[in-house]
Every structure is written in structure tokens, then in C-alpha cells.
Amino acid sequence: MFLLVSCSTMPLKPEAAVRGDYRSTRENISWLIRQEMAENKVTGLSIALVDDQKVVWSEGFGYADLAKGIIATPDTIYRAGGIAQLFTATAAMQLVDDGLLNIDKPLQRYLPEFTVKSRFPDAAPITARNLLTHHSGLPADLLKGMWTRKPTSLADELLLLQDEYAANPADYVFADSNVGMTLLGHAVEKIVDRDFAAQAGIALFMPLRMTNSSFSAKIDHSDLGSKAYRNNVEAVETPLRDIPAAGLNSSVVDLSRFIAMIFADGWYREHQVLKRSTLAEMLRPQNSRVPLDLSLRVGLGWLLDDLGSVNIRNAGPVAHLGGATLYHRSQLIILPEQKLGVVVLANSASAGSVVNRVATETLQLALEAKSGITRLTRPQRATQLGGAGKGSAALKPGAKSTLPKEERKPLTAAELQAYEGRYDTIAGLVQLKNKTGYLEAGLFNRTIRLTPRPDGLLGMSYRFLGLFPASLGELNQMQIDREMIHGRDILKAVIDGNEFLAGERLKPGQIPEKWRERGGEYLIVNAGDDTVLLENVRLRSEDEFLTVEYTMPLFSEQTMSVALAPLSDTEALICGLGRGKGETVRVIKRNNEELLAYSGYLLRKKGE
């Protein structure tokens, strides 16, 4: 029993830590990694911690190949997922340095074959800057052919896009788009007249000495390449068409060199990869004038907020990007002012929360070891971009409450009742019901209470069996608020005075009879060799709402739901704001058969 207890207890931090001594960080995070891997059935994971130009800790845990007993090391090559977008953004900005690309000119100037349908006649043209900040308004994905055994060329994706509608006008709201980042890779190819993967190798991997990195449709099959796993069972990582968005194979050692380049103002040893001014622009908040983004801040290729899965206090600007393929998970975070960075790569589908927590906790402990800054340290005023000094980037502004905090009062009974309704949220469709003195919502298979606070916000709480108060984890720190922006009734999540888009209130409406008749379960009929992400698709009419339920078993066990707003008898929009929202579901006829068309897929009603 003594041995079991000692093995499960986090190592103690020394009372008087020596500045720059990362031994305690290594010990504590190594313990955390083993705990998280065991709890979440993660087969292999690697980590690297960077202090300025030096890797102060790198290590592998578990297995790169379980069947062969090959352990994970810092040189193990994983599928890095969305971290690929940092390199696609950097490749594009190198062309800016060379005078070959103006990111504020229309994308069609560099990619003439690019076209997409639009319902926004007054919208400005889509630019490379829009792609870099995920404000293009383009669909999130083109699912047909995205994950498939025989990926088509990037040019074929442009043809597929011609049948799709833009979800929003440019610069309307942040909405992550793999389509947009892939188009940016197309533009790079066109400008340099060279395959994107080859260009990345010449312009990025060679000067950074990233000898074990590549862009490819397939995972790395060399002796250093990791397998893919789900619940410690080997799985097949299907080839990917959208290489610039998520097709990076790399190791934590290689990615630490990319981090070191950022801390050296764009230099890596004798090579200047980016101009200092260009790097500063990439880390500058680009979306301060987008009202629907609230406090969220993004750079060029980077996320600049420090909320949610990445929550680091009192360190100045936080820049990060993570990723997920079918089975690999990744997270890369840098603190430019502190010159600290971390990258965590894992080979298991269940590792999403693991890489986020490990990366965040590593940086928080490393920050204390390097600078003495802890979570409880009084924060310094954020550095504003435009001043001198490398890595200067602005933190997000404070909350945008409709009234100053001191003027706000607790919600009245009438104001509380006004919250009642159905919302499209980041957790799916949620019904808020007015009770006596509070609201009730179903969330993550729990019944959550939203209770008025003195500052006019709603606090979140949960009672186990309806009786005993229980923790909601990070949700306990979140409050809820509403605001009308661009005529849209927005639900806001408020944490530490910062506001983030949590959802939108849906307007009930009359459902056309044609759409009511289409209710039922649907099957994809043109999947081909694809690994299909959407399953159990069901269209249903419920009161004054048309909804679609579906599952994505490769990513979640939950049944998800969205609402549709019919525009006509043959077109409907996916309601809400954010990734995948505003996209179009169409009805088409083929061989006298009615099919639903979405993201390149055709769906037939089951039983017909």
C-alpha cells in the first residue's frame, strides 16, 4: 500500500527553487504525463520544453510501436495535425518578405481558379490575410475526399469548392477553416511554381535543420515514425488530402527548432527564416475590430487567447496552436515575452485533453522556475504591439459588457425569463428553461443551473442527483451573458473579465412542408474510399425547429445536433456562428431521386 500511494502522489516542489533549474518541472510533469496516459489510454507521447535557444527538457513516454516494443523518444515522428498551419502561414509570410505576396490583395490574384458561391453581394473579396486569421467565411471542411485511401490533387478541391457557398462574409466572425488554410497552400504553390511539400522542405525544414519533418498525405513510415492508436489498439491513419492544413509529420525535437527561431527574431543559427517585423505581425492581434469575436484574439496563423484548454496566467502574451488528425493529437504553446515554449505530440485519439493539460502545466511550472512567476503573481500590464522589443504582442482587451461592471445589477425576473429559449452553442443545441429564480440547461448529459449573480451575469452550478453540489471543473469559473451584435442574439462565456462566443439564440420559424417530409435517417451514398466522419445522420422536425442529429465516433461518443434554417424548399443554412456554422445543406435531384448534399457528400433517406 505504501508503494502504491507513493507512486500515485505528485512529487513535491522544492521550497527554494533555483532560477533556471527545471528539475522540479521535469519530475512533476513526468508524473502528470504517466497519470494522464494511464487514465486516458494514451499509447505514446513526446514532449520538448524550450528556453530561448535551448531545449531544456525533451523526453518520450510509452510506445511509438506497441506491437514491436519500440518506445517513444524525442525523435519519434508523429502526425502533428493543425500545427501544420503554423508552417503554411510561415511559408506564405516568407513570400511576403520576398515581395511575391500581398496578403491584403484578393486571393484570386494569386489563385485565379478559386471561386465560391456567395449570398453576400456587398462582401469584400477574400484575401490571404482572411485565410491566415480564419476570417474568410469559407466552409470549415470539404469532407468528401478529405480522409481517403487515394487522395486527389489539391486542384480537385478547388473544383469541389465551386459548388459550395461561403458561410459568412470575410471578417465577420472567427471560424476555423481547413479549407482556407489549404487554399493558402495552393497559393504558395502557384506563386513559387513548386509543389507545396517541396517548398516547405526547401524554405523551412532545411534552414531550420528539421531533418525528420515533412508535409505528406500519409503518416511517416520510417523507423522513427509512430503508429496510430485508439484505446491502445493500433489503428490506420488514413491519408489526408488537405496537406497544408494538417499534413505535417514531425518530432518534438524538430518543432523545438521552430520555436527557437521565433525567440531569435526569425533567425535560426545562420539562416534568417523570417524578418523580425514579419514575425511581429504574425503575433499581432488581427481581429480587434471584429465585434462578434468579443475578446478572442488571433494572429496570422496563431491563436493568441489564453483561455479554455490553454490557460496560462501572468506570463504576458500567449500564442498557441494545437491539432487533431483521426488518431494523433498535438499542442504547441509559446510565451514570447518569457521566451519559453513547449510542444507535446501524442499518437492516440484519446490524447486531446492530455496534450493540452500537459503543455499548459509544463509552461506554468517552467515559468515559475525561470522567472518566479506563479498563477498567483499579480499580473503586469500587457505589452501593446507597436512598441519596441521582440515578441511584443497585445493581450486581448477586457470584457465588452453592455454596461460597466459597477453599473450592472442582478437580473430581474423578467430579464431572467427573457433568456428562455433554444440556443446553438459550442456544446450543441441547448434549451434554457426558466425556473423559480434560476435557469436550467441540459449540458454534457447533466442538468446545469444558471443562477443570477450581483454583477448581472449568470453563474453555473451542478447538483449531483439534483441534491448535492458538485464541481463542473473549469466551467465553475465561467459566467454567462447575452448581447445583441449585428442583430444576432449572442450567448457569451465570461471568464476573468474576458468574453468569448458561446452560442446564439435561435429564432423559431415555420418549417416548410417539403422539409418536414424529409425527416428520417440518412446514409452517405458517395463515400467511395473515404474514412467517413459523419454517422447516424437524422433529420427531424421539432416544434418550430428543424434539426439534424449525428455522431462522429472517431472524435466523440456524444450525439451532436445542429439546427437548420430553411431558405427555400431546396436550401437550408446550418444555424449559429463559428466552425461549420452558416454552411449550406442543399437538396438535389439525381436520376429522379432526391438527395441531400453537404460538404461534397450526397445523402439518401434510409429506406428509399
N, C-alpha and C positions, 0 to 999 in steps of 0.2 A: 504493500500500500504506500509506503514511504517513497519507493521508486516511482510509482505511478503519479503521485502528487508532485514530486519534484520535476518530472518530465512535462507536466501539464501547466506549470507555473511560469509566467513570463520572467525572464532574467531581470534582476534589479539594476537600475541605473546607478552609477557611482554618484556619491554625494557631491564630490567636487570634480566635475569633468574638465579635462584639459582641452582647451580650444584646438580644434583641428584633429582631435582624436575620435575616430569613427568606430572604435571597437564596440562600444555600447550599442551604437546603431546597428552594426552587423549582428550582434548577438540577439538583440530584441527582434529585429526584422527576420532573421533566420528562424527564430521560434515562431513568429507570426506566420511566415510562409508555410512551415510544416503543418501548423494547425489548420490553416485555411485550405491547403491542398488536401489534407485528410478529410476535412469536413465536406468539401465540395467535389471530391473525387477528381482532382486535377492530376494528370499523369506526369507532366513535365513543365518546368518553369525556369526562366533565367532572368537575372537582374544585373544592372550596372548602375552605379552611383558615380556621378561626375562632379568634381570640384574644380571649376575653371578648366584648365588644360589637362587635368589628371583624373584617371579612373581610380577612385579611392577604394572601390569595392566592386567586384564582379564575381558571380557565382551561379551555378546551376543546381537545381533541385529536382529530384525524381528522375524520370526517364525520357529520353528522346525517342527511344525504340524499346518498348516494354518487352516485346517477344524476344528480342536479341540481347536484352540486358544492357543496352547502351545508355549510359547516364547522360543527363542534360548537363551542359557546360556553358560558359560564357560565349563559346564559339558555335554553339548549336544554332542552326538556321531555321527560323520559324516563318510562317506566313504572317506578315506584320499588319495586314488589313489596312485600316484607314490612315495609319502613319504614312502610307504611300503618298497621301495627298500633300504632305509637307515637302516631299521631294518633287512632286509635279508642280507645286507652287514655286519652289525654288528654281526649277528648270525654266519656268515661264519668266521669273524675275531676272534670271541671267540674260534672257533675251532683251529685257528692258534695259539692263546695263549696257548691252551691245547696240542699243538703238534700233533693234529689229521689231520690237513690240511696244505698242502704246496701249496700256490696259484700259484706257478710257475711250478708245475708238470702238465702233460696233464690231462685234465678233465676226460678222460676215466679211469684213475687210480681210481677215486672215483665213477664214474658213467659208468660202463663197457658197459651198453646198449646204451649209447649215440653214435650216428653216424649221419652224414650228408654228402650228396654228395658234391664234390668239383671239380672245374676246375683249381685248383691251386696246381699242384703236388709238388711244392717246398715250399709250405707254412708250417710254423711251426705248431705244434699241438695247439689246443685251450686250454687255461688254465683258472683257476678260476680268475686270475688277469685280463685276457681279458674280462671275463664276468663282473667283478666289474667296469671296466673302459669303458664298451660298445665299445670295440675294438675287439670283437670276429669274426666279419664278418658274423654272423648269421642273418637270416631274422629278421625283426623288430617284426613281429607277426605271429602267426598261427591263422588266422581269423576264420577258421572253428572250431566251438565249443568253441570259446573264451568267448563269451557272450551268455549264453544259459540257459534255464529253468532247465535243468538237466545236470550240468557239469560232464564230465567224470573225471577219475582219472588223476593225473599228469603223471602216467606211460603211459597212452594212448597218451599223447602229444609227448612222445619220439617216439612212433610208427609213428605218423603223420610226424614227422621231418625227418624220414628216406627217405621220397620221395622228400625232398626239397634240393636245392643247397645252399651252402654258397654264400653270396653276394660278399664277399671280403675275401682276406686272413687276418689272425689275424694281428693286429697292423698296419693296412693300413690306416684307417680313422675312426674318431668317428662317430658312428651310433647307436643311442639309440635302444635297443633291449629288449622288454619284454620277448622274448623267452630266451635270455641269462640269465636274472635275475631269470626266473622261473627254468631254469636248475640249477642255483646255489642253489636254494631252494631244488631241487631234491637231489643234492649232500649232503647238510646238513642232509636231511632225511636219506640218505644211511649211512652216517658216524655215526650218533648217534642212528640209528635204531629206529627212533621215527618220528611220523607224524610232518611235519614242523610247523603247527599251535601249536601243543602241545609243541614243542621245544621252540618256541618263547615265549610262556607263561611262561615256567619254567626258561629259561635263560635270558629273557629280561623283560617281563612285571612284574613278581613277584619282582625281586630285585629293579626295578625302581618304584615300587608301582603304576604301571599303571593299576589300578583296573577296568577301563572301556574300556580297549583295547583288541582287539583280531584279529587274522587272520581268515578269513572266506570267503567262496564263496558268502555268502549273506550279505546284509546290516544288521545292528543291529536293532532288533525288540523289544528291551526292552523299558521301559518308557522313557529312556534318548535318544533313537535312533531318528534321524531326518528322515523325509520323503525326497523324491526327487522331484524336480520341474523343469518345463520349462515354462517360462513366467508366473510364479505364479500359474501354473496349475499343480496339482500333477501328477507325472509320476511313472513308475515302473523301478527301478534299477535292471536290470537283473543280476542273479548270474554270477560269474566270475570263469573261470577255472584256470587262471594263478594267484593263490593266492599270491605267493612270490613277484610278480611284482606289484600288485595293490590291494590286498585283505585285506588291513588294515582298521579296524574300530577303531576310536579313538576320543578323545576330545582334545581341546587346552590345558586343564589343564594337561592331561596325557603327551602330547607331550612336554610341557614345562619342564617336569622332565627329558626327554631325552636330551633336550638342556642343562639343568643344569649339567647333567652327563658329557657332553663334556667339559664344562667350568671347571669342577673339575678333569680334567685329567683322566677321565674314572671311577671316583667314584660317587656313589650316596649314601649319608649317609654312612652306614657301609659296603656297598657292592661295590666291585671292579668289574665293568661290563666289562671293557677293560683295558689292560695295557696301560700305558702312551705312550710308544713307538709305540704301535699298533695304537692308536688313531692319533698320529702324522703322521704315514704312511698313514692313510686314508685321511688325509687332505693335503698330499703332492702331488703336480702335478706329474702325472704318465706318461704323454704323450709328454714330451718336445722334444722327438726325432721322432715324427710323423709329417713329413713335411706338409701333407695335412690338419692337424689340425690348422695350422697357429698359431694364438695367443690364441686359445681356450685351456683352461686347465681343466683337470678333475682329481679328486682323486679316491679313492676306494669307490664307491657309491655316491660320492658328485660331483656336478658341482662347479668349482672354478673360473669361469669367473664372471665379474660384468657388463655384457652388456645385451642389449635387455630389457626383461621385468624386470630384476633385475639390477638396475643401481645405485650403492651407491658409492659416491666419498669420497676419502681421509680417509678411515677407515681401511686401511690395507687389508688383505685377506678377501674375501667374499666367503662363502660356502653356497650352497642352493640346494634345490630340490623341485619341485612342482609336481602336478599331476592332472589328469582328468580321471574320470570314465564317464559313459554315462551322468550323471547329476551332480555329485559333482565335485568341484574344490578346490585345496589346494595349499599353498605355505609355505615353511619353510626356513628361512634365518638365518645364524649366522655370527657374526663378531668375530672370535676367539681372536684377539688381544684386542678388546674392551670389550669382554665378554658381548655382547649384542645379543639377539636373538628374533625372532618373529615367530609366526605361525598363519596362517589365514586359516580357513576352511569354506566352503560355500556349500549349498545344491541345487544350481541351475546351469543349463547348461550354462547360460549366464554370469557366475561369473568369467570366466578365467582372463580377464583383470582386474577385480575388486580385486581379491585376490593378484595379482601381484603388482598393484599400491598401495594398502593399506599396504601390507607388506613392500614395499620399502620405502614409505613415512614415515611409522612409525619408521623404523630404522634410517632414516636420521634425523628426529626430535629428537628421543631418543639419538642419537649420540651427537647432539648439546647440549641436556640437561645434558648428563653425562660428556662429555669431552670438550665441547665448539667447537667441530669440525663441520664446515659447508661445504656446497658444494663449497664455495669459498676459503676455507682454503688451503694454499699451501700444497700439498701432501708430505708426508715423503717418503723416500726411502723404498721400500718394503723389509720386512724381508725375508731372504732366509732360506729355510728349511735346517736343519743340525746344525744351531746354537742353543744355549740353550734357554729355555723359552717355556712355554706351548703354544700350538696353533700356533707355528711358521710354517708358510706355505708361499710359494713364490707366489707373484702375477705373472701374465703372463708376458712374456717379451714384449719388444716393437715390433713395426711393422717390418715385414721382407720384406721391399721393395727391388726390384731388384737392385736399386741404392740408396745410401744415399740421404736423402731429399735434401741436398744442391746441389747435382749434377743433380737432375731431372729437366727437362724442360717441358713446356707445350707441349701437343701432337701436332704433325704436322697433316696436313690434311690427309696424307697417314696413319698415325698411328690411327687417329680417324676412318677412313674408315675401318681399319682392325678390329675394334670392331664389325662391322656389321655382323649379323647372328642370329641364334636361340640358346637360352640358356635354359637349365633346371635349375631352381632356386628354392629357398625356397618358392617362391610365384607361382610356376607352370612354364609352358613354357612361355618364354618371347622373343619377336622378337625385336632386336635392329636395328633401321633403321638410316642410315646416312643422315643427313640433312646438310644444309649450316652452318658449324661452331658448330654443336652440334648433339647429337644422340637423338632419340625418342623411347620410350618404352611404351607399354600398361601394366599398373600395378594397381591392385585393382580398375579396371574399370575407370582408369584415364590415360591420356596421360602425361607421365613424360618426362621432358627434362634432359639430361645428358650433362653438359657443361664443356669443358676443363678448368682446373684451372692452376695457375702458377706452382704448385708442381707436375704436370704430372698426377694428379688424375682427376676424373670426379665428379662434384658436381650435386646434384639432386634438381630439382625445378619443380613447377607445376603452371600452369596458368588456372584459372577458366574461362571457355568458350574460352580458348585459348588467353585471353587478360589480365586478372587481376592476378597478383601474389598472391598465396595462400599458406598457411602453409601445410607442409606434416608431421607435428609433429616431432617425433624423426628421421624421415628419412631426415629432413633438416640437421641433424648433420652427416649424412653418406656420404662418398665418395666411388667411385667405382674404382677398379684397376684390372689388369689382370696379371697372371703369369703362366708359364708352370711348372708343378710339376709332376714328374713321367710320363711325356709325355702327361699330361692332361691339357687342356686349361682352367684354373680356373678363375672364376669371384670372386673378393674379395670385401667384405664390409669393409671399413676402418673408424673407429671411435676413436677419441682421440689417434691416432697413433697405434692402435691395429687392427689386420686384422682377419677377420672371413670368412669362406667359404660361399659364397652367391650363387654359381652355377657353372655350367660347360658348356662350348660351345659344341654344338652338331655337329657331323660330318654328313653331308648329305650323303646318300648312296642309292644304288639301292634296291628297295623293291621287294623281290621275289613275283612272281605272285600268289603263294599259299596264301601269307599273304594279298595281295590286294583283293583276292576273299573273304576273311573272314570279310571284312568291314561290319559294321552294329551294331545294338543294341543287347546287350546280357543280359540274365537273369540267375541268380543263380538257379540251379535245385536241389541242395542237402542241402538247408539251414536248414531243419529239424526244431528244436525248437530254433534256433539261433535268436538273435537280429542282423540283418544284417546291417552292417555299409555302405557297398557299394551299391549304387543305380544308375540307369540311365547310365549303363556302355556302352560305344560306342567305337568301334574300327574304325579308319578311316585312309586312305592314303592321304597324303597331300604333293604334290611336291615330295621331296625325303625323306620325314619323315613319319614314321608310328607312330600314336599317339593313346592314349586311354584317353577319357574324362569320368568323373564320378562325382557323388556327394556323400557327406557324411552328409546328412541333420541333423543328431544328433549332429554334431560338427560345421557345417558351411553352409551358404546359397550359397556359391560360387560353381561354376562348376570348378573342378580341372582337370588338364591334365598332362600327362607324355608321354615321347617318348619311343618307343621300338626299340631295335636294333636286328633284326633277326640274329640268329646264324645258323639256318638251316630252313627247311620247317616246323619244328615242335617245335622249341625252340626260344625264344627271351628274351633279357635282358631288364629290365627297366633301362633307361639311367640315368646318374647322380651319385652324391655322397651324402651320408647321409642316413637318416632314410628311409627305404623302397626301396632304390635305389640299383641297381645291382642284384635285385631278378629276378627270372625266371618265365616266362609265358610259359606253355607247351601246346601242342596240343595232346590230347589222343583220342583213338577210343574206344567206349563202345557200344556194340550191334550195330555195323556198323554205329554208329553216331559219328560225330566229335564234341568234346567239348574242350573248353579252361580250363586249370587247373591253379589255382593260390591260394596260401596260404590255400590249403585244399579244396577250393571251386571248383565246376565244373560249367561252364557257357555254356549255349546253345544259339546259334544265334536266335534271335526273328524271328518267322515266319517259323522256320524249325521244 
